[in-house]
Amino acid sequence: MDMICAMRSVYFSLFLTALLIGLLAAVPARESAARGPFSYADAVDVAAPSVVNVNTSTVVVRQHYQRFTDPFLRDMFGDMVIGKPQKDIEQSLGSGVIVDSHGLILTNNHVIKGADKIQVTLHDGRTVPAKVVGTDPETDLAVLKVELTGLPVIPIADSGKLRVGDVVLAIGNPYGIGQSVTLGIVGATGRNQLGLSTFENFIQTDAAINPGNSGGALTNADGFLIGINTAIFSRNGGSQGVGFAIPSNMAKKVMAQIVKYGHPRRGWLGFEGEALNPALAKTLGMKSTDGLVVTVILRGGPAHKSGILPGDIITDINDQAIRTPRQALNIISSLQPGNSITLRITRNGKQRTIHTKVTARPIELSKATQ
């Protein structure tokens, strides 16, 4: 009996020792996985060579005036011109991302808007002139071209797979001090109705994005491009931990059309509308607030020609239920000019189906127009 008890004690001791060793071995692995890598230098090595500084110069003509203090003379002569107009050069800084080895660079439209001269400084220190291939003010994107080949190209990831909490790096040229990298996470995806552009689907991040970062790269932890840094929410002009980037999937589609046509080609019907609220739905005799009430029809547009009238309630577009003006805008604009479209509307309590074709959306159209 004593022998059996002794053997049981030995086996139990061995079991406890093995269990303790297993637990001690597992803890560092779990902690390491939770902490992630100790360095993102490899990711920076992948992305940084493709991120450039974009310097613009704009000629501004200023005329100086003399304003009379005497009310009688001011009423008689207004403001008197003094001297000749003076030309000043205004410079601004931004960033860009090389997306083609033959010199195509993706950046923000607001970085190069109105510029008379654009210079691009590469990661290796070379500075070369750039020309504008095309722009899209409605997504705030622009494509530049430099006459160089063999340039480093940033790999592009599928931004549709991005998750809230993913680690991201923002690479650009903040305040013109030179290329810098900041670290953060994805705070949200699909941000819209911010009033920054017509077509909004922003990635929100707390990676510091400051003036000069615009047009630069937002990458994942592997250094692959997942967004173009565009804007910050700030009360003092600096980073407040809320930055926005255009998803790479949207940027790729816009860039492809800019390269092919000089600007994106989007579908358009030519109407304005607003979402139904309970009071409006009751006034129009609707049992629910689903749908979009047409408020304005632009003369000569496809909607006008197809017989759509103010007061019509659009409930479906191409078999998709419609609840907001932005949803309608996105569906219509995703079609190419000439594509067919089907709208289901309610007019005076009766349902109708309208078949028509979209035309090309006018460039820099009002944000409210579908």
C-alpha positions as CSV (number, residue, x, y, z in Angstrom):
1,M,0.0,0.0,0.0
2,D,2.8,2.4,0.9
3,M,4.4,1.6,-2.5
4,I,1.2,2.4,-4.4
5,C,0.8,5.7,-2.5
6,A,4.4,6.6,-3.3
7,M,3.9,5.9,-7.0
8,R,0.7,8.0,-7.1
9,S,2.6,10.8,-5.4
10,V,5.4,10.7,-8.0
11,Y,2.9,10.6,-10.9
12,F,1.0,13.5,-9.5
13,S,4.2,15.5,-9.1
14,L,5.2,14.8,-12.7
15,F,1.7,15.8,-13.9
16,L,1.9,19.1,-12.0
17,T,5.4,19.8,-13.3
18,A,4.3,19.1,-16.9
19,L,1.2,21.3,-16.5
20,L,3.2,24.1,-15.1
21,I,5.8,23.9,-17.9
22,G,3.0,24.0,-20.4
23,L,1.4,27.1,-18.8
24,L,4.7,28.9,-18.6
25,A,5.5,28.2,-22.3
26,A,2.0,29.3,-23.4
27,V,1.9,32.7,-21.6
28,P,4.8,34.4,-23.5
29,A,3.3,33.2,-26.8
30,R,-0.1,34.7,-26.0
31,E,1.4,37.9,-24.7
32,S,3.6,38.2,-27.9
33,A,0.5,37.7,-30.1
34,A,-1.4,40.3,-28.2
35,R,1.5,42.8,-28.4
36,G,2.2,42.3,-32.1
37,P,5.5,43.1,-33.6
38,F,8.0,45.2,-31.7
39,S,8.9,47.1,-34.9
40,Y,7.1,48.2,-38.1
41,A,10.4,49.0,-39.8
42,D,9.9,46.3,-42.4
43,A,6.5,47.8,-43.4
44,V,8.1,51.2,-43.7
45,D,10.8,49.8,-45.9
46,V,8.1,48.5,-48.2
47,A,6.1,51.7,-48.4
48,A,8.4,54.6,-47.8
49,P,10.3,54.5,-51.2
50,S,7.0,55.0,-53.0
51,V,5.8,58.1,-51.0
52,V,6.9,61.5,-52.4
53,N,6.7,65.1,-51.4
54,V,4.5,67.3,-53.7
55,N,5.5,71.0,-53.8
56,T,3.2,73.4,-55.7
57,S,3.7,77.1,-56.8
58,T,0.8,79.4,-57.7
59,V,1.2,82.9,-59.2
60,V,-1.2,85.3,-57.4
61,V,-1.8,88.8,-58.8
62,R,-2.5,91.4,-56.2
63,Q,-3.6,95.0,-56.7
64,H,-3.3,97.6,-54.0
65,Y,-6.0,100.2,-53.4
66,Q,-6.3,103.5,-51.6
67,R,-9.6,103.9,-49.7
68,F,-10.7,107.5,-49.2
69,T,-11.6,108.4,-45.6
70,D,-14.0,111.2,-46.7
71,P,-17.5,109.7,-47.4
72,F,-18.1,112.1,-50.2
73,L,-14.9,111.3,-52.1
74,R,-15.4,107.5,-51.4
75,D,-18.9,107.7,-52.9
76,M,-17.6,109.7,-55.9
77,F,-14.5,107.8,-56.7
78,G,-14.6,104.5,-54.8
79,D,-11.3,102.9,-54.1
80,M,-8.3,104.3,-56.0
81,V,-5.8,101.9,-57.6
82,I,-2.3,102.5,-56.4
83,G,0.7,101.4,-58.5
84,K,0.9,98.3,-60.8
85,P,-0.4,94.9,-60.0
86,Q,2.1,92.8,-58.1
87,K,2.7,89.1,-58.7
88,D,3.4,86.9,-55.7
89,I,4.3,83.2,-55.6
90,E,2.3,81.1,-53.1
91,Q,3.8,77.7,-52.3
92,S,2.2,74.7,-50.6
93,L,3.3,71.3,-49.6
94,G,1.6,67.9,-49.8
95,S,2.4,64.2,-50.4
96,G,1.8,61.6,-53.1
97,V,2.2,57.9,-53.7
98,I,3.8,56.3,-56.7
99,V,1.4,53.7,-58.2
100,D,3.2,53.0,-61.5
101,S,6.8,52.5,-62.3
102,H,6.5,54.8,-65.3
103,G,5.8,57.8,-63.2
104,L,2.1,57.9,-62.2
105,I,1.5,59.4,-58.8
106,L,-1.7,59.5,-56.8
107,T,-2.5,62.5,-54.6
108,N,-5.3,64.7,-53.4
109,N,-6.9,67.2,-55.7
110,H,-6.7,69.9,-53.1
111,V,-3.0,69.5,-52.9
112,I,-2.5,70.6,-56.6
113,K,-5.6,72.6,-57.2
114,G,-4.9,75.8,-59.1
115,A,-1.1,75.2,-59.1
116,D,1.0,76.7,-61.9
117,K,4.0,74.6,-61.2
118,I,4.3,71.2,-59.5
119,Q,7.5,69.7,-58.3
120,V,7.9,66.1,-56.9
121,T,10.7,65.1,-54.5
122,L,11.4,61.4,-54.5
123,H,12.5,59.3,-51.6
124,D,16.0,59.2,-53.0
125,G,16.2,63.0,-53.0
126,R,15.6,63.7,-56.7
127,T,13.3,66.6,-57.5
128,V,11.5,66.5,-60.9
129,P,8.6,68.5,-62.5
130,A,5.2,66.8,-62.7
131,K,2.2,67.4,-64.8
132,V,-1.5,66.8,-64.1
133,V,-3.0,63.8,-65.8
134,G,-6.5,64.5,-64.5
135,T,-8.5,65.3,-61.3
136,D,-11.6,64.3,-59.6
137,P,-12.8,67.1,-57.2
138,E,-15.8,64.9,-56.1
139,T,-13.5,62.4,-54.4
140,D,-10.6,64.8,-53.9
141,L,-8.2,62.7,-56.0
142,A,-5.7,63.6,-58.6
143,V,-3.2,61.8,-60.8
144,L,0.2,63.3,-61.6
145,K,2.9,62.1,-64.1
146,V,6.7,62.5,-63.9
147,E,8.9,61.6,-66.8
148,L,10.9,58.8,-65.0
149,T,10.9,55.1,-65.3
150,G,11.9,52.3,-62.9
151,L,10.3,54.0,-60.0
152,P,9.4,52.0,-56.8
153,V,5.7,51.2,-56.7
154,I,3.7,50.7,-53.5
155,P,1.8,47.4,-53.3
156,I,-1.9,48.0,-52.9
157,A,-4.1,46.0,-50.5
158,D,-7.9,45.4,-50.7
159,S,-9.3,48.1,-48.4
160,G,-12.6,46.2,-48.3
161,K,-11.0,43.7,-46.0
162,L,-9.9,46.4,-43.5
163,R,-11.3,45.9,-40.0
164,V,-11.8,48.4,-37.1
165,G,-8.8,47.9,-34.8
166,D,-6.3,47.1,-37.6
167,V,-2.9,48.7,-37.2
168,V,-2.1,51.4,-39.8
169,L,0.8,53.7,-40.7
170,A,0.5,57.2,-42.1
171,I,3.4,58.2,-44.3
172,G,3.9,61.7,-45.7
173,N,5.5,65.1,-45.4
174,P,3.8,66.9,-42.4
175,Y,4.6,70.6,-42.2
176,G,7.3,70.2,-44.9
177,I,9.8,68.8,-42.4
178,G,10.4,65.7,-44.6
179,Q,9.0,62.2,-44.7
180,S,7.6,61.0,-41.4
181,V,5.7,58.0,-40.2
182,T,3.0,57.8,-37.6
183,L,1.2,54.8,-36.1
184,G,-2.4,54.2,-35.2
185,I,-5.4,52.0,-35.7
186,V,-8.5,52.0,-37.8
187,G,-11.2,53.8,-35.8
188,A,-14.0,53.3,-38.3
189,T,-14.7,52.5,-41.9
190,G,-17.3,53.9,-44.3
191,R,-17.4,57.4,-42.8
192,N,-19.6,59.8,-44.8
193,Q,-21.7,62.9,-44.6
194,L,-18.6,64.8,-43.4
195,G,-19.0,67.5,-46.1
196,L,-15.4,66.9,-47.3
197,S,-16.4,65.7,-50.8
198,T,-19.3,64.5,-52.9
199,F,-18.5,60.8,-52.7
200,E,-17.3,59.9,-49.2
201,N,-16.4,56.4,-47.8
202,F,-13.5,57.4,-45.5
203,I,-11.3,55.3,-43.3
204,Q,-11.0,56.9,-39.9
205,T,-7.8,56.6,-38.1
206,D,-6.0,58.0,-35.1
207,A,-2.6,57.8,-36.8
208,A,-1.5,61.4,-36.7
209,I,-2.3,63.2,-40.0
210,N,-1.1,66.8,-40.1
211,P,-0.9,69.5,-42.8
212,G,1.4,68.2,-45.5
213,N,0.3,64.6,-45.1
214,S,-2.5,65.1,-47.6
215,G,-2.1,62.7,-50.5
216,G,0.3,60.5,-48.6
217,A,0.0,56.8,-47.9
218,L,-2.1,55.0,-45.2
219,T,-0.7,51.5,-45.1
220,N,-1.5,48.3,-43.3
221,A,1.1,46.6,-41.0
222,D,2.7,45.0,-44.0
223,G,3.3,48.3,-45.7
224,F,0.6,47.8,-48.4
225,L,-1.5,50.9,-49.4
226,I,-5.0,50.8,-48.0
227,G,-5.8,54.5,-48.2
228,I,-4.8,58.0,-49.4
229,N,-4.6,60.4,-46.4
230,T,-6.9,63.3,-47.0
231,A,-8.2,65.3,-44.1
232,I,-8.1,65.8,-40.3
233,F,-10.8,66.8,-37.8
234,S,-9.1,69.7,-36.0
235,R,-9.9,72.7,-33.9
236,N,-6.5,74.2,-34.1
237,G,-5.0,73.0,-37.5
238,G,-3.1,70.1,-35.9
239,S,-3.9,66.4,-35.5
240,Q,-6.6,65.7,-32.9
241,G,-6.5,61.9,-33.3
242,V,-9.3,61.9,-36.0
243,G,-8.0,61.6,-39.5
244,F,-9.6,60.4,-42.7
245,A,-8.3,58.5,-45.7
246,I,-9.8,57.6,-49.1
247,P,-9.9,53.7,-49.3
248,S,-7.5,52.2,-51.8
249,N,-10.4,50.4,-53.6
250,M,-12.1,53.7,-54.4
251,A,-8.8,55.4,-55.3
252,K,-7.9,52.6,-57.8
253,K,-11.3,52.9,-59.6
254,V,-11.1,56.7,-59.8
255,M,-7.4,56.6,-60.9
256,A,-8.2,54.0,-63.7
257,Q,-10.8,56.3,-65.2
258,I,-8.7,59.4,-64.8
259,V,-5.9,57.7,-66.7
260,K,-8.3,56.6,-69.4
261,Y,-10.5,59.6,-69.8
262,G,-8.9,62.5,-67.9
263,H,-11.7,62.4,-65.4
264,P,-14.1,59.8,-64.0
265,R,-17.2,59.0,-66.0
266,R,-20.3,58.5,-63.7
267,G,-23.9,58.0,-64.3
268,W,-26.4,60.8,-63.8
269,L,-30.2,61.3,-63.9
270,G,-30.6,65.0,-63.0
271,F,-32.8,65.3,-60.0
272,E,-32.6,66.2,-56.4
273,G,-34.4,64.5,-53.5
274,E,-34.6,64.2,-49.8
275,A,-35.4,61.3,-47.4
276,L,-38.9,60.9,-46.1
277,N,-39.5,61.8,-42.5
278,P,-42.7,60.8,-40.6
279,A,-44.3,64.2,-41.1
280,L,-43.6,64.3,-44.9
281,A,-44.6,60.7,-45.3
282,K,-48.0,61.4,-43.7
283,T,-48.5,64.5,-45.9
284,L,-47.8,62.4,-49.0
285,G,-50.0,59.6,-47.8
286,M,-47.2,57.1,-47.4
287,K,-47.5,54.4,-44.8
288,S,-43.7,54.2,-44.2
289,T,-40.7,56.5,-44.4
290,D,-38.9,54.3,-46.9
291,G,-38.2,56.1,-50.1
292,L,-36.8,59.4,-51.5
293,V,-39.1,62.3,-52.5
294,V,-38.1,64.1,-55.6
295,T,-37.8,67.9,-54.9
296,V,-36.1,69.2,-58.1
297,I,-35.9,68.0,-61.7
298,L,-33.2,69.5,-63.9
299,R,-34.6,70.4,-67.3
300,G,-33.3,68.4,-70.2
301,G,-31.8,65.7,-68.0
302,P,-32.7,62.0,-68.2
303,A,-35.1,62.2,-65.2
304,H,-37.0,65.1,-66.9
305,K,-37.1,63.3,-70.2
306,S,-38.4,60.0,-68.7
307,G,-41.3,61.8,-67.0
308,I,-40.3,61.9,-63.4
309,L,-42.0,64.8,-61.6
310,P,-41.3,66.7,-58.4
311,G,-43.3,65.0,-55.6
312,D,-42.7,61.5,-56.9
313,I,-41.4,59.1,-54.4
314,I,-38.6,56.8,-55.5
315,T,-38.8,53.5,-53.6
316,D,-36.4,51.3,-55.6
317,I,-33.5,51.8,-58.1
318,N,-32.4,48.7,-60.0
319,D,-34.3,46.5,-57.5
320,Q,-32.5,48.1,-54.5
321,A,-34.7,49.7,-51.8
322,I,-33.9,53.4,-51.4
323,R,-33.8,55.2,-48.1
324,T,-31.4,58.1,-48.4
325,P,-30.2,60.6,-51.1
326,R,-26.7,59.4,-50.7
327,Q,-27.7,55.8,-51.4
328,A,-29.4,56.9,-54.6
329,L,-26.4,59.0,-55.6
330,N,-24.0,56.1,-55.1
331,I,-26.1,53.6,-57.1
332,I,-26.7,56.0,-60.0
333,S,-23.1,57.3,-60.2
334,S,-21.7,53.7,-60.1
335,L,-23.3,53.2,-63.6
336,Q,-21.5,54.1,-66.8
337,P,-23.1,56.7,-69.2
338,G,-25.5,54.9,-71.5
339,N,-26.3,52.1,-69.0
340,S,-30.0,51.3,-68.4
341,I,-31.7,52.0,-65.1
342,T,-35.0,51.1,-63.6
343,L,-36.8,53.2,-61.0
344,R,-39.9,52.2,-59.1
345,I,-41.9,55.3,-58.0
346,T,-45.1,56.1,-56.2
347,R,-47.2,59.0,-57.5
348,N,-50.5,59.9,-56.0
349,G,-50.6,56.6,-54.2
350,K,-50.1,54.5,-57.4
351,Q,-46.9,52.7,-58.2
352,R,-45.1,53.1,-61.5
353,T,-42.0,51.7,-63.1
354,I,-39.8,53.9,-65.2
355,H,-37.0,52.6,-67.5
356,T,-34.4,55.1,-68.8
357,K,-30.7,55.5,-69.4
358,V,-28.2,57.5,-67.4
359,T,-26.0,60.1,-69.0
360,A,-22.6,61.4,-68.0
361,R,-22.5,63.2,-64.7
362,P,-21.4,66.8,-65.3
363,I,-18.0,67.5,-63.7
364,E,-18.1,69.4,-60.3
365,L,-21.8,69.1,-60.0
366,S,-23.7,70.1,-56.9
367,K,-23.3,67.5,-54.1
368,A,-27.1,67.2,-53.8
369,T,-27.8,66.2,-57.5
370,Q,-28.3,62.6,-58.3
